[in-house]
Structures are given as structure tokens and as C-alpha cells.
Amino acid sequence: MFDPTIFDNIKVALEGAVYDLDFAGEVTVTSRSDQIELAAMAREYMIGCRNAARKDGNPRVTALFILSAGAADLAGEILDLAESEERTFGCTLHVNFLLNIERPERCAEIERILNTIWSYRPRIIQELSFVYSGLTLERPVTYRNTVTLDFGRKINEDNIEDLFTIVEHAVQSLRQLEKNI
């Protein structure tokens, strides 16, 4: 038997926090993925959810929690290497929101809503895309907006309590984005 890594411990806590809200009827889990990239010796866990209050079954916004750890983090922890100010071991957590918008100008409103909820803490990155066809310019374009919240630091077991706040803020963000966008 092996000792669980930081990644394993945070993954279990994150999964538990999201499923607790699913069982309470607050969200509906829509996807889950746990991958090991053998070529790079990296791990990634992703769990997605939507607002459970949405009765039509057509979610306007989906939240994805993406936890990752690279080879350096996993090996450093397993080999019990010394940490320093320049080198710390842990995981990276991003929260993504996936939604469709019809006007790119809505990005400013999305950023305002998220900054209000998250107190300007994570960096907000919005990436718009659309499927092009020859008919695209003849009809309104719907843009796929992938909004990434980047916390700009690694997390470890000392931050497990923060996961519950992050999940709560994400659910609040889902509701506000559905209501206002």
C-alpha cells in the first residue's frame, strides 16, 4: 500500500464537496474524469456540475473543477525532496464556467459578476469560440465562452478547507451567471 499524495487527498475532498451538494439537490454532477498522462507522468481530475434548480434539463452554465499535478510535484512529494521558496509541491486548481453568449460585449458583465462573487481574487480569463460555416455570417453567431478562474498558486492539504468555499462560490457563480447572462 502507498501513502496518498497531495493530489489524491485534495481530489477526495473536492469530489466529496461537489457530491455533497449533488446529494443535497443544489447541483447536478454532469461529468467526471480522472486521467493519468503516462508520457508526462501527470494527473488531472475534472468534475463538472450544473445548477440543479434548472428544471428544463438545458443548463445555460456548466462549472468544471480541474485539479492537476505534474511530474515534478508528484515526484518531489514521493521522494520527499526539500521544498524552498522557489520550489513547492502541490496541485493546481482551476474553475471553469462554460456558457454560450450571443454578444462578446457580455464578457464585461460576466467579469463583473465573477469579480463581485470572488472578491477580485482569481484572475479571470475568457476565451470565445464559435463554429464557422458559410452560413455563419447570415445568421446570429453564438459564441462558446470558456471562463477560467486562475488562482495563481499551488494548493496542498493545508488548503482543503478552502475547497469548500471555492465550491460554494462556484455554485453562487452558476446561479448568478444563469440569472444575468
Secondary structure, DSSP 8 states (H G I E B T S, - for coil): -----HHHHHHHHHHHHHHHHHHTTSEEEEEEEEEEETTTTEEEEEEEEEETT-TTS--SEEEEEEEEE-HHHHHHHHTT----SS----BEEEEEEEEEES-TTHHHHHHHHHHHHHTT-SEEEEEEE----TTGGGS---EEEEEEEE--S-B-GGGHHHHHHHHHHHHHHHHHHHHH-
